[in-house]
Amino acid sequence: MCDLEADVPTICAAHEIEPARFLDSVESLVTLAEEGILDVENGFIRVRPEHRFVVRAVAAAFDAFLANR
């Protein structure tokens, strides 16, 4: 996410993790996508540069610790 984008399937493949586990988290980003803050396509997440200040909120969708709170 440092580059405001993440290729979830490629990251999962590199760590031998099933992409579906993480792509299910993408559903929580639908609101941000609808508001034009980010784009989600084929597991690739891209935060639009003018909205870079919310990148932590995007990353939080994948944070297992936060999900269990």
N, C-alpha and C positions, 0 to 999 in steps of 0.2 A: 504494500500500500504506500510505500515511500514515494513511488512514482505515480500515485493516484490511480493505480490499476492493479488488478490481480486476475490471473488466469487460473481459476480454481481447479479445473481438470488437470492441468499440467503440474500444478503444485501437488495435488493429491497423488498423481502418478509417480512423482519423484520420491514420495514418502510412503508409497505402497498403501495408500488409504483409499477407500471407496469414495469417489466424488459425491455420490448421492447423499452421504452423511453431511457434507458441507453445503451442497447445493440446496438442501432443504432449508437451510438458514437464510438463503437468498430471498425466500418468500417474505421475510420480515423487512426487506428493503424495497418492497413494491411501492410503498408510500413515497419514499425518497425518489424513486424512479419516476413516479407519476408527477412529482413536483419539479422534475427536470434537474435534480441535483446529481443524479448518476444514471448510467446506462448499464443494463444487464443484458447480455446476449450470449447464448451458448456457454454459459458458465463463466464468461469473462465479465468482470466488474470494472467499470471505469467511472471515477468521480470526475465531474467536470471541473476544470481548473478554477473557475470563478467560485466554486463551492468547496475548495480544498480545506477550509476551516472545519468542515464536518467529517473529515476522513476518519477520525476516531470513532464516531458514531457508526460509520460503515463497518469498520474493523470489529467493533463490539458485537456485531451480529454473529461473529464466528468465535467469540470468546466463551469457552465452556464454563469458566468460573462465573461470569456474569449471568449465564443462562441458569445456573443453579441457585441464584440468590433470590 
